[in-house]
């Protein structure tokens, strides 16, 4: 293995992921692990997060032989926004650069619940945690001059609505698709707003639909968990599901489509709300308000 001293290619006119510092959240299984394995093969300097130490260690054992560089691992629980912020602060202090952030960690909770901070759980894990992580790491990301932030969203965002005055579903009926769709639409809007705010500083931001993939995101008890297990053999493999994440992390010239929503390694038809700049800005402001005191 090489030491962590590789030039990041700032002087190059193209984009080469070899030697780039990449952080992937939720990379101990599924799409995140498959993404990490492929980026390791392509020469990236990887950091990964997970919430279970045993699974983190197992993932590192799988990824490390493919990498020229030491793979850094971090234990982070995305149910706790203060924990996410503490991790981001630690990462910023102990790493000199971050060229690509892949917000892959997420959940698909089949029943309504609240996070440790009192927010609707799907929204908290899928959006607020990535919002805290991304905005806290933003000064480090912008130091790279040319950088990318990628959000693994879902096609459930494509027809979703977001109710900024009722994010916790206190005044409307909670449903798994309305809850999950809202959280993933927030990812799409956040990526679009991040691009608008920082594209001129060299940051490109993207959201994506990975496809219907056989991951552990739907694992739970009860009838819905049972149905998920029945469906998994008919879903795409994590490796196939990782292809668009890898594409956005590695493709030279993709920054021309910064702020857009991708599927199958190309720009896809997104929720029309992606063009609502006022809503995207309101989502950012609301997210700041919900997370500032935590």
N, C-alpha and C positions, 0 to 999 in steps of 0.2 A: 504493500500500500504506500501511496505517496503521502507526504505531509501536506497540510492544508495551506499551500502557498501558490496555487495556480493563478495565473493572470486571468481576469474575468472577461477579457476580450472587448473592453470599452473602445479601444482604438479601431476595432474592426468595423467595416461598413455593413457586414452581415450579422446574423445571430447564430451563434454556435453554443449549444447547451453544455458542451464539454467544459468543465471548469467553473460552471455557474453554481452558485450556492442556492439550493432549493429546499424549502420547508414544505412538507406534506403533512396535513393533519389527518388523523384517523387512518393511519397507514399500516395497521397490524393485520388487516384482512381485506378481502374484497377488492374493490376498485383502487383504493388507496395503496394497498400492498402491490398490486399489479403495476400501478403507475410508478411506484418507487423502484421496482425491479427493472423496468424498462429504462428509466432515467439513469439508474446506476450503470446499466450496460452502455449507455451513451456518454458516460463520463461525467455526470453531474456530481457535485459534492452535496450529499444528502443529510437532512435532518428530518426525523419523523416523530410524530406523537401518537400516543395511544393512552387508554385509561386503565389498562390491566398490565401490570409489570411482566407477568409471565408471557403474555402475548407479545409484548414489546420485545422481550428477549428472543422469542421465537422468530419474530419478523426480522430482527437484526441478523440472526443466524442465516436466514434465507437471502437477505439482500447483500450482506457484506462480501461474500465471494464474488459477486458481480461488480463490485466497486473498486476503483483504484484508490479511494480515499476512505478514511474512517467514517462510518455512519454514526451520526449523533442521534441519541434517542432521548425522549422526554415523556414523562408521565403527566397527562393533563386530563382533567374531567371537565368536559364542556357543559355540564350541568351547572357549574359554578363560575359565574362571571368574574368573581374576584380571583379565582384560581387561574382563569385564562389570562387575566391582566397581569398577575404575578409571573406567570410563565413568559409572557411577551416582554415584560421588563427584564427578566433574567436573560432571555435570548438576546435582547438588544445590547445588554452589557457585556455578554460573553462572545458575541459574534461580530466580526468587523464588517460584514456585508450580507445582503439578502437580495438575490436577483429575481427569484421566482417564489411566490407564495401560492400554494394550492390548497384552498379551503375545501377539503374533501370530507371532513368529519360531519356526521349528521345522524339523525334518527327518524324513525317512522313509527311513532307511538300509536298503538291501536285504540288506546283509551285516553280520555282527557286527564291530564295531571299538570301539576305546577312544578317548575324548577326549584332549585334550592333558593333562588332569589324571588320566588313568587310570581313568575311569569309563565304563561302557557308554554308547556314543555317543548313542543315542536318548534315554536317560534324562538324560544330561548336558545335551544341547542343549534338549530339550523341557521338562524340569522344573527341573533344578538351576540352569540359567542364569536362568530366570525367577524362581526362588526368590531367588537372590542379588540380582537386579535389583530385585525388588519390596521385599524386606526392607531393602535399602540405601536405597531411595528413600522408604521408609515415613514417616520424619519429615517430609519435604517434602510427601508426599501428605496427611498428616493436618493439615498447616497450612491446607489448603483448607476444613476444617470439613465440607464436603459433597464427597465424592469417590467415584470408581468405579475398580475394578480388574477388568479383563476378561481371561479366558484363552481363547484359541482352542484347544479340545480336539478331540475326535473321538468318533464313535459307537463307535470301537474300545475306548473306555473302558467301555462299557456292560456288557460281560461279562468284563472284564479282571480279573486278580488282581495283587496287588503283594506281592512277597516281600522284606521289609525286610532279611532276613539274607542275601539272595542277589541283590542288585540288579544285579550284574555278570554273572549267569548263569554262575557258575563251577561250580555244583553241579546245574544243571538244563539241559535242552536249550534253546538259543537259537532263537527263531523270530521272523520279522519282526512277526507280529501280536501275539505275546506280549510282545515288546520294546516295540513302539510302543504297544500297549494299556496296558502298565504305566506308561509315561511320561505318557500322557494321563489315566489314572486318577489319577495323582499331581497333575496340574493340577486335576482336579475336587475332589479332597480338599483341596488347598491353598486353593482358592477358598472352600470351605465353612468351613475353619478360620479363614481370614483374616476372613471375615464374622463368625464367632462371637467372635473376639477384638476386633474393632474396629468392629462395627456401631454400638455405643453412642457411638462417636467420630465418627460421620457417614460412615464408609467403607462402601460397598457393594461386594461382590465376586461375580462370576459366572463360570461356565464355559459353553462352548457347543460345539455341533457345527455346522460351517458347511455340511455337505452334501458330496457327492462332487463336487469342484471340479477343473477343469482348471488346475492350478497347476504350478509347477516343482519342487514338493517331492519328487516321485518321480523326477526326472531323475537318471540314473546310467548307467553302462555295463552290459554284460552283458544276459542274457535278460530280467531283470526291468525294466530300463530300457527295453528295446525294447517289452515288453508295455505299460508305462505310456504310451509314446508312441502306441501303437495305441488305447488306451482314451480318451485325452484328448478326441478329437472328440465323444465321447458323454457327457462330463461337463458339469456346470453351469459357467457362466461365472464368473470371479472376482467380477464385479459382483453376481451373484446370491448367491455364497458369502459376500459381505461384509455381506449384509443384516442378519443377526442381530448381528454386531459393531456395526454402525451403530445398530441398534435399542437395544442395551444402553447405548451411549454417549450417546444422544440422548433416549430416552423418559422423560418425566416420570412419576414414580410407580413406576418399575420397582424402586426400592430396597426396596419391600415384599417382593420376592422375592429379596432378597440371599441369597447362598449357594447358590442353586439352579442347575440345569443347564438350558440352553435349546437349542432347535432350531426352525427356521422361525419365529423371533420370538415364541416362547412357551415356557413351562416344559414340559420334556419328561421322559419317564421315564428316570431316571438309573440307574446301577449302584446296587444297594441299599446298597453300602458307603458311599455318600455320607452316610448317616445314622449311620455308625459313628464317633462323636466320638472314641473312644479311638484308633482307627486313624488318623484325620486328625491328631490331636495327635502320634502316633508318627511319622507321615510328616514333620511339621514338625520335630520334634526330631532325627530322623535326618538330614534335609536340613541342619539347622544344623551337626550334627556333621561331615558330609561336606564342607561348604563353609567352615567356620570357619578352618581352617588354610591356606586358599588365598587 
